[in-house]
Amino acid sequence: MVHVLRSAACVAVIAVMTACLYAPMHANALIAGFAYVLAVLIVAAYWGLAESLVTSLAAVIGLNVFFIPPLLSITIADPQNWVALFVFMVTAVTASQLSAQARKQAAEARLRRAEVERLYQLSISLMLMDTGRELGPQIASHVRERMNMEAIAFRDAATGAVHLSGASADGLDKQALEDAVASDRSWSVSRRDGADAASEIAFAPVALGGRIYGSIGMCGPLLSDQAVQAVTNLAAVALEHAQQQIEFGRLEVARQGERLRSMLLDALAHDFLTPLTAIKSAVSMVRSEYRHEAEEEEFLTVVEEESDKLGEMINEITDMARIEPGRPRIKLRRISVSELITASVDRMRHILSARALDVRMEAWLPPINADPEMLGIALRQVLGNAAKFSPPETPIEIRGYVQESALMISVRDYGPGIPREEMERVFDRFYRGKRSKESVAGTGMGLSIARDIVQAHNGRIWVEQGAGGGACILLRLPAAGKGQEP
């Protein structure tokens, strides 16, 4: 109906132009032809091909009847009329095509601009997601609101959960979302039965850098390929950013917890040391100033020895409390490995006195540049670990030797050993093995502290299965070269 009205208007315009050009102006065929061409161009530019063709036909008839001799008669057989008709038709078609293309490009430009604006708003919304709440429902809600969709479904690849947003999300089934994940980062569109052609259902994977985070289903006005890809990329970036924020928060909480624990351990150690010193002094004075029976002397000896053990334990706690996780502060100087091992064993005599120790070191070991206090703590943690997790009747073997220009220290026990799947995790802070979690007391800090100290010395520590059972913890430290200053 619209095209019929426009065609009638075009004929009316040509009629009015013909009347004006013929009677008052007495224009010739050239002027009339240019006027008709201008009318065809204007109609083609604003209305389209059909209307411009009708205008062209009406213009040819008007030009033939009123301006080309013989006047007031139709002589289509005249070659001039065929030329005029051809010119008008070509002009109409060319102008209509150019105008339609220009209008299409302008419409696409407006659509792309609107998409870019919506994508910008979507990026802001996704970056401001609340990491304290579940991310999937937030992504579905933000994409639906910002991209003017009827419904959105987001499937989380990690959990398999599907999160829906919108009243008409039933068509976004789970199987299609799973297929989108397996589609190798492509996306597909399906037409809904009885739906408007401009309203479609699209499925696309949400991936970034080869990592699949899930898939998304969109129901509503069809977006361009670039817009769909941008939506999935923004969702993937937002998920990656949110996960990094969550992980950073956990690390920060753990770091603050470590700092609090260190402060607490340091405070407790100092508070325990004062009364322990008083007990030690009192027992020593009583033993030296007064006579005692043999049984009483034995009891006082036990009190004094246990006080010494407590003192050693408090000193260990104080040293560990001063080690910041991952960053022990060391002061290097040239030391002898033999003296380091001897001093460590001597400081742990209250734990190792009842154990059979097999200490073997090569005849000549090169010195190393190390902090004797820090490295002593690391070695004592390893020795304590061997004593704690092996039967009292079994020996502990300590070896010192050179391997590939590096100094090696190994501590071997004959306990139950460490499962292969836990060999890396035993050096994590507060990690305790599944076998020993209930049977052996501890905090899971010892080997983690030893690892931090050894790594601060540019060394390496790891664990191996011992031949015939048990575990063997090895420390590899760089030897000090001749003339090398610490």
C-alpha positions as CSV (number, residue, x, y, z in Angstrom):
1,M,0.0,0.0,0.0
2,V,2.9,2.3,0.8
3,H,4.5,1.7,-2.5
4,V,1.3,2.3,-4.4
5,L,0.8,5.7,-2.7
6,R,4.4,6.7,-3.3
7,S,4.1,5.6,-7.0
8,A,1.0,7.8,-7.4
9,A,2.8,10.7,-5.8
10,C,5.7,10.2,-8.2
11,V,3.3,10.3,-11.2
12,A,1.7,13.4,-9.8
13,V,5.0,15.1,-9.4
14,I,6.0,14.4,-13.0
15,A,2.6,15.7,-14.1
16,V,3.0,18.9,-12.2
17,M,6.6,19.3,-13.5
18,T,5.4,18.7,-17.1
19,A,2.6,21.2,-16.8
20,C,5.0,23.9,-15.5
21,L,7.7,23.2,-18.1
22,Y,5.3,23.0,-21.0
23,A,2.8,25.8,-20.6
24,P,4.3,28.7,-18.6
25,M,8.0,28.1,-19.3
26,H,7.9,26.6,-22.8
27,A,11.0,24.7,-22.0
28,N,12.8,22.7,-24.7
29,A,13.5,18.9,-24.6
30,L,17.0,19.4,-23.1
31,I,15.8,21.4,-20.1
32,A,12.8,19.1,-19.6
33,G,15.1,16.1,-19.7
34,F,17.5,17.5,-17.0
35,A,14.5,18.4,-14.8
36,Y,13.1,14.9,-15.1
37,V,16.5,13.3,-14.4
38,L,16.7,15.5,-11.2
39,A,13.3,14.2,-10.2
40,V,14.3,10.6,-10.8
41,L,17.5,11.1,-8.7
42,I,15.6,12.7,-5.8
43,V,13.0,9.9,-5.7
44,A,15.6,7.2,-6.0
45,A,17.6,8.7,-3.2
46,Y,14.7,9.0,-0.7
47,W,12.3,6.2,-1.6
48,G,14.0,3.5,-3.6
49,L,14.1,1.5,-6.8
50,A,10.4,0.8,-7.4
51,E,9.3,4.4,-7.0
52,S,12.2,5.6,-9.2
53,L,11.3,3.2,-12.0
54,V,7.7,4.5,-12.0
55,T,9.0,8.1,-12.0
56,S,11.4,7.2,-14.9
57,L,8.5,5.7,-17.0
58,A,6.3,8.7,-16.3
59,A,9.1,11.1,-17.2
60,V,9.7,9.3,-20.5
61,I,6.1,9.6,-21.4
62,G,6.0,13.2,-20.5
63,L,9.1,14.0,-22.4
64,N,7.9,12.0,-25.5
65,V,4.4,13.6,-25.6
66,F,5.1,17.3,-24.7
67,F,8.8,18.0,-25.7
68,I,9.9,15.6,-28.5
69,P,8.3,16.2,-32.0
70,P,5.7,15.3,-33.0
71,L,4.2,16.9,-29.9
72,L,1.1,15.7,-28.1
73,S,1.6,12.1,-29.5
74,I,3.4,9.0,-28.3
75,T,6.1,7.8,-30.7
76,I,8.0,5.1,-28.8
77,A,9.4,3.9,-32.1
78,D,11.5,7.0,-32.4
79,P,15.2,6.2,-31.4
80,Q,15.3,9.4,-29.3
81,N,12.6,7.9,-27.1
82,W,14.4,4.7,-26.6
83,V,17.6,6.5,-25.7
84,A,15.7,8.7,-23.2
85,L,14.0,5.8,-21.7
86,F,17.3,3.9,-21.3
87,V,19.0,6.9,-19.7
88,F,16.2,7.4,-17.3
89,M,16.1,3.7,-16.4
90,V,19.9,3.5,-15.9
91,T,19.8,6.7,-13.8
92,A,17.0,5.4,-11.7
93,V,18.6,2.0,-11.0
94,T,22.1,3.5,-10.4
95,A,20.8,6.2,-8.1
96,S,18.5,3.7,-6.2
97,Q,21.4,1.2,-5.7
98,L,23.8,3.9,-4.5
99,S,21.1,5.4,-2.2
100,A,20.2,2.0,-0.8
101,Q,23.8,1.2,-0.2
102,A,24.4,4.5,1.5
103,R,21.3,4.0,3.7
104,K,22.3,0.5,4.5
105,Q,25.8,1.6,5.5
106,A,24.4,4.4,7.6
107,A,22.0,2.0,9.4
108,E,24.9,-0.4,10.0
109,A,27.1,2.4,11.3
110,R,24.3,3.4,13.7
111,L,23.9,-0.2,14.8
112,R,27.6,-0.7,15.3
113,R,27.8,2.6,17.3
114,A,24.9,1.4,19.5
115,E,26.6,-2.0,20.0
116,V,29.9,-0.3,20.9
117,E,28.1,1.9,23.5
118,R,26.4,-1.1,25.0
119,L,29.6,-3.1,25.0
120,Y,31.3,-0.3,26.8
121,Q,28.6,-0.2,29.5
122,L,28.8,-4.0,29.7
123,S,32.6,-3.9,30.3
124,I,32.1,-1.5,33.1
125,S,29.4,-3.6,34.7
126,L,31.4,-6.8,34.4
127,M,34.5,-5.2,35.9
128,L,32.5,-4.0,38.9
129,M,31.0,-7.4,39.7
130,D,30.8,-8.3,43.4
131,T,33.4,-11.1,43.9
132,G,31.7,-11.9,47.2
133,R,28.7,-13.4,45.3
134,E,28.4,-16.1,42.7
135,L,29.7,-14.8,39.3
136,G,27.5,-16.7,36.9
137,P,24.2,-15.1,37.7
138,Q,25.8,-11.7,37.6
139,I,27.2,-12.2,34.1
140,A,23.9,-13.4,32.8
141,S,22.1,-10.4,34.3
142,H,24.6,-7.8,33.1
143,V,24.7,-9.2,29.6
144,R,20.9,-9.2,29.3
145,E,20.5,-5.7,30.7
146,R,23.3,-4.0,28.8
147,M,22.8,-5.8,25.4
148,N,19.0,-5.4,25.5
149,M,18.4,-9.2,25.2
150,E,15.2,-11.1,26.1
151,A,17.1,-13.8,27.9
152,I,20.6,-14.9,28.7
153,A,21.9,-18.3,29.9
154,F,25.5,-18.7,31.2
155,R,27.0,-22.2,31.8
156,D,30.0,-22.3,34.2
157,A,32.5,-24.8,32.8
158,A,34.1,-25.3,36.3
159,T,30.8,-26.4,38.1
160,G,28.5,-27.2,35.1
161,A,25.8,-25.0,36.6
162,V,23.6,-23.0,34.2
163,H,22.5,-19.5,35.3
164,L,19.5,-18.0,33.6
165,S,18.3,-14.4,33.4
166,G,15.1,-13.3,31.6
167,A,11.6,-14.6,31.3
168,S,12.1,-16.5,28.0
169,A,15.2,-18.4,28.8
170,D,13.6,-21.8,28.5
171,G,14.8,-22.1,24.9
172,L,18.5,-21.8,26.0
173,D,18.8,-25.5,26.9
174,K,21.8,-26.9,28.7
175,Q,22.8,-29.3,25.8
176,A,23.2,-26.4,23.4
177,L,25.4,-24.6,25.9
178,E,27.5,-27.7,26.3
179,D,27.8,-28.0,22.5
180,A,29.0,-24.4,22.3
181,V,31.9,-25.2,24.6
182,A,32.9,-28.0,22.3
183,S,32.6,-25.9,19.2
184,D,36.2,-24.7,19.2
185,R,35.4,-21.1,19.9
186,S,32.9,-20.7,17.1
187,W,29.3,-19.6,17.6
188,S,26.0,-20.6,16.0
189,V,22.6,-19.0,15.5
190,S,19.2,-20.7,15.3
191,R,15.9,-19.2,14.2
192,R,13.0,-19.6,16.5
193,D,9.7,-21.0,15.1
194,G,7.1,-18.3,14.7
195,A,9.6,-15.6,15.9
196,D,10.5,-12.4,14.3
197,A,13.5,-12.7,12.0
198,A,15.3,-10.0,14.0
199,S,15.0,-12.1,17.2
200,E,17.3,-15.1,17.3
201,I,19.0,-17.6,19.7
202,A,22.8,-17.6,19.6
203,F,25.3,-19.9,21.5
204,A,29.0,-19.1,21.9
205,P,31.8,-20.4,24.1
206,V,33.4,-18.1,26.7
207,A,37.1,-18.5,26.3
208,L,40.3,-16.5,26.7
209,G,43.8,-17.5,25.8
210,G,42.9,-21.1,25.1
211,R,41.1,-21.5,28.5
212,I,37.4,-22.3,28.5
213,Y,35.4,-20.6,31.2
214,G,32.0,-21.7,30.0
215,S,29.4,-20.9,27.3
216,I,26.7,-18.3,26.9
217,G,23.3,-18.4,25.1
218,M,21.6,-15.2,24.0
219,C,18.0,-14.8,23.0
220,G,16.9,-11.5,21.4
221,P,17.9,-9.1,18.6
222,L,20.6,-10.6,16.5
223,L,24.1,-9.1,17.2
224,S,26.9,-8.9,14.7
225,D,29.7,-11.4,14.7
226,Q,32.1,-8.9,16.2
227,A,29.6,-8.0,19.0
228,V,29.1,-11.7,19.9
229,Q,32.8,-12.2,20.1
230,A,33.2,-9.1,22.1
231,V,30.6,-10.2,24.6
232,T,32.2,-13.6,25.2
233,N,35.7,-12.0,25.5
234,L,34.4,-9.4,28.0
235,A,32.8,-12.2,30.0
236,A,36.0,-14.2,30.0
237,V,38.2,-11.2,30.9
238,A,35.7,-10.4,33.8
239,L,35.9,-14.0,35.1
240,E,39.7,-14.0,34.9
241,H,39.9,-10.6,36.7
242,A,37.4,-11.7,39.3
243,Q,39.3,-15.0,40.0
244,Q,42.5,-13.0,40.3
245,Q,40.9,-10.7,42.8
246,I,39.6,-13.6,44.8
247,E,43.0,-15.3,44.7
248,F,44.7,-12.0,45.7
249,G,42.3,-11.6,48.6
250,R,43.1,-15.1,49.8
251,L,46.8,-14.5,49.5
252,E,46.5,-11.2,51.4
253,V,44.4,-12.9,54.1
254,A,47.0,-15.7,54.4
255,R,49.9,-13.1,54.5
256,Q,48.2,-11.1,57.3
257,G,47.5,-14.4,59.1
258,E,51.1,-15.4,58.8
259,R,52.2,-12.0,60.2
260,L,49.7,-12.3,63.1
261,R,50.9,-15.8,63.9
262,S,54.5,-14.7,63.8
263,M,53.7,-11.8,66.2
264,L,51.8,-14.2,68.5
265,L,54.5,-16.8,68.5
266,D,57.1,-14.2,69.3
267,A,55.1,-12.7,72.1
268,L,54.4,-16.2,73.6
269,A,58.0,-17.2,73.3
270,H,59.1,-14.1,75.2
271,D,56.4,-14.6,77.8
272,F,57.4,-18.2,78.4
273,L,61.1,-17.5,78.5
274,T,60.9,-15.3,81.6
275,P,59.4,-17.8,84.0
276,L,61.4,-20.6,82.5
277,T,64.6,-18.7,83.2
278,A,63.5,-18.3,86.8
279,I,62.7,-22.0,87.1
280,K,66.1,-22.9,85.6
281,S,67.9,-20.5,88.0
282,A,66.0,-21.8,91.0
283,V,66.7,-25.5,90.2
284,S,70.4,-24.8,89.7
285,M,70.6,-22.9,93.0
286,V,68.8,-25.6,94.9
287,R,71.1,-28.3,93.4
288,S,74.2,-26.4,94.2
289,E,73.4,-25.0,97.7
290,Y,71.6,-27.8,99.4
291,R,72.2,-31.5,100.0
292,H,69.7,-34.0,98.6
293,E,69.0,-37.6,98.6
294,A,69.8,-39.6,95.4
295,E,66.1,-39.7,94.5
296,E,65.7,-36.0,95.0
297,E,68.8,-35.3,93.0
298,E,67.4,-37.4,90.2
299,F,64.1,-35.4,90.2
300,L,66.0,-32.1,90.1
301,T,68.1,-33.4,87.2
302,V,64.9,-34.2,85.3
303,V,63.5,-30.8,86.0
304,E,66.7,-29.1,84.8
305,E,66.9,-31.2,81.7
306,E,63.3,-30.6,80.8
307,S,63.8,-26.9,81.4
308,D,66.7,-27.0,78.9
309,K,64.4,-28.7,76.4
310,L,61.8,-26.1,76.8
311,G,64.4,-23.4,76.4
312,E,65.6,-24.9,73.2
313,M,62.0,-25.2,71.9
314,I,61.3,-21.5,72.8
315,N,64.4,-20.5,71.0
316,E,63.2,-22.4,67.9
317,I,59.8,-20.8,68.1
318,T,61.4,-17.3,68.4
319,D,63.6,-18.0,65.3
320,M,60.7,-19.3,63.3
321,A,58.5,-16.3,64.3
322,R,61.2,-13.9,62.8
323,I,61.1,-15.7,59.4
324,E,58.6,-13.9,57.1
325,P,57.0,-16.5,54.8
326,G,58.9,-16.7,51.5
327,R,61.4,-14.0,52.5
328,P,63.8,-15.0,55.3
329,R,66.4,-12.3,56.0
330,I,69.9,-13.9,55.8
331,K,73.4,-12.6,56.5
332,L,76.0,-14.6,54.6
333,R,79.4,-15.6,55.8
334,R,81.8,-18.5,55.0
335,I,81.0,-21.5,57.1
336,S,81.9,-25.1,57.4
337,V,79.3,-27.7,56.6
338,S,80.7,-30.2,59.1
339,E,80.4,-27.6,61.9
340,L,76.9,-26.7,60.8
341,I,75.7,-30.4,61.0
342,T,77.5,-31.0,64.3
343,A,76.0,-27.8,65.8
344,S,72.5,-28.7,64.6
345,V,72.7,-32.2,66.0
346,D,74.0,-30.9,69.3
347,R,71.2,-28.3,69.6
348,M,68.7,-31.2,69.1
349,R,70.2,-33.5,71.6
350,H,67.1,-33.6,73.7
351,I,65.2,-35.0,70.7
352,L,67.9,-37.1,69.2
353,S,69.6,-38.4,72.3
354,A,67.7,-41.7,72.2
355,R,68.0,-42.2,68.5
356,A,70.8,-44.0,66.6
357,L,72.5,-41.4,64.4
358,D,74.6,-42.4,61.4
359,V,76.5,-39.3,60.4
360,R,78.9,-39.6,57.4
361,M,80.6,-36.8,55.6
362,E,83.3,-36.8,52.9
363,A,86.8,-36.2,54.0
364,W,86.9,-32.8,52.5
365,L,83.8,-30.6,52.0
366,P,84.1,-27.1,50.5
367,P,82.8,-24.3,52.6
368,I,79.6,-22.5,51.7
369,N,78.5,-18.9,52.0
370,A,75.4,-19.0,54.3
371,D,73.7,-17.7,57.3
372,P,74.6,-20.3,60.0
373,E,71.6,-19.4,62.2
374,M,69.1,-19.6,59.3
375,L,70.6,-22.6,57.7
376,G,70.8,-24.3,61.1
377,I,67.1,-23.7,61.6
378,A,66.4,-25.3,58.2
379,L,68.5,-28.4,59.0
380,R,67.0,-28.7,62.4
381,Q,63.5,-28.7,60.9
382,V,64.5,-31.5,58.6
383,L,66.1,-33.5,61.4
384,G,63.0,-32.9,63.6
385,N,60.8,-34.1,60.8
386,A,62.8,-37.3,60.4
387,A,62.6,-37.9,64.2
388,K,58.9,-37.2,64.4
389,F,57.8,-39.4,61.5
390,S,60.0,-42.5,62.1
391,P,59.9,-45.2,64.8
392,P,62.3,-44.5,67.8
393,E,64.2,-47.8,67.3
394,T,65.2,-46.9,63.7
395,P,68.3,-44.9,62.8
396,I,68.5,-41.5,61.1
397,E,71.2,-41.2,58.5
398,I,72.9,-37.8,57.8
399,R,75.2,-37.5,54.8
400,G,77.4,-34.7,53.5
401,Y,79.0,-34.9,50.1
402,V,79.8,-33.0,46.9
403,Q,77.8,-33.6,43.7
404,E,78.4,-31.6,40.5
405,S,80.3,-28.8,42.2
406,A,77.4,-28.4,44.7
407,L,77.2,-29.4,48.4
408,M,74.7,-32.0,49.2
409,I,73.2,-32.7,52.6
410,S,70.7,-35.7,52.9
411,V,68.7,-36.7,55.9
412,R,67.2,-40.2,55.7
413,D,64.7,-41.9,58.0
414,Y,63.1,-45.3,58.0
415,G,59.5,-44.3,58.7
416,P,56.4,-44.9,56.5
417,G,57.7,-42.6,53.8
418,I,55.8,-39.9,51.8
419,P,53.4,-40.8,49.0
420,R,54.5,-39.7,45.6
421,E,51.4,-37.4,45.2
422,E,52.4,-35.5,48.4
423,M,56.1,-35.1,47.7
424,E,55.7,-31.5,46.4
425,R,52.9,-30.5,48.8
426,V,54.8,-31.4,52.0
427,F,56.7,-28.1,51.5
428,D,53.5,-26.1,51.4
429,R,52.8,-24.0,54.5
430,F,50.6,-25.8,57.1
431,Y,50.2,-28.8,54.9
432,R,50.2,-32.1,56.8
433,G,50.3,-35.6,55.1
434,K,47.1,-37.7,55.1
435,R,48.9,-40.5,57.0
436,S,50.2,-38.3,59.8
437,K,47.5,-35.8,60.2
438,E,45.8,-37.6,63.1
439,S,48.7,-39.6,64.5
440,V,51.5,-37.1,64.8
441,A,51.2,-33.6,66.3
442,G,52.5,-30.7,64.4
443,T,51.7,-27.5,62.5
444,G,53.0,-28.3,59.0
445,M,55.3,-25.3,59.1
446,G,58.7,-27.0,59.5
447,L,59.5,-28.1,55.9
448,S,58.0,-24.9,54.5
449,I,60.4,-22.8,56.6
450,A,63.3,-25.0,55.5
451,R,62.4,-24.5,51.9
452,D,62.2,-20.7,52.2
453,I,65.6,-20.7,53.9
454,V,67.3,-23.0,51.4
455,Q,65.8,-21.1,48.4
456,A,67.1,-17.8,50.0
457,H,70.6,-19.4,49.8
458,N,70.0,-20.1,46.1
459,G,69.7,-23.7,46.9
460,R,67.1,-26.4,46.4
461,I,65.3,-28.9,48.8
462,W,63.3,-31.9,47.8
463,V,62.2,-35.3,49.0
464,E,62.8,-38.8,47.5
465,Q,61.6,-42.3,48.4
466,G,64.3,-44.1,50.4
467,A,65.6,-47.4,49.1
468,G,63.9,-50.0,51.4
469,G,61.4,-47.6,52.8
470,G,61.3,-44.2,54.5
471,A,61.9,-40.8,53.2
472,C,65.1,-39.0,52.2
473,I,65.2,-35.2,52.2
474,L,68.0,-33.6,50.2
475,L,69.4,-30.1,50.4
476,R,71.5,-28.8,47.5
477,L,73.6,-25.7,48.2
478,P,76.1,-23.9,46.1
479,A,79.7,-24.3,47.2
480,A,81.8,-21.2,47.8
481,G,84.5,-20.9,45.2
482,K,88.1,-20.1,46.0
483,G,88.6,-16.5,46.9
484,Q,84.8,-15.9,46.6
485,E,83.5,-13.4,49.1
486,P,80.2,-13.9,50.8
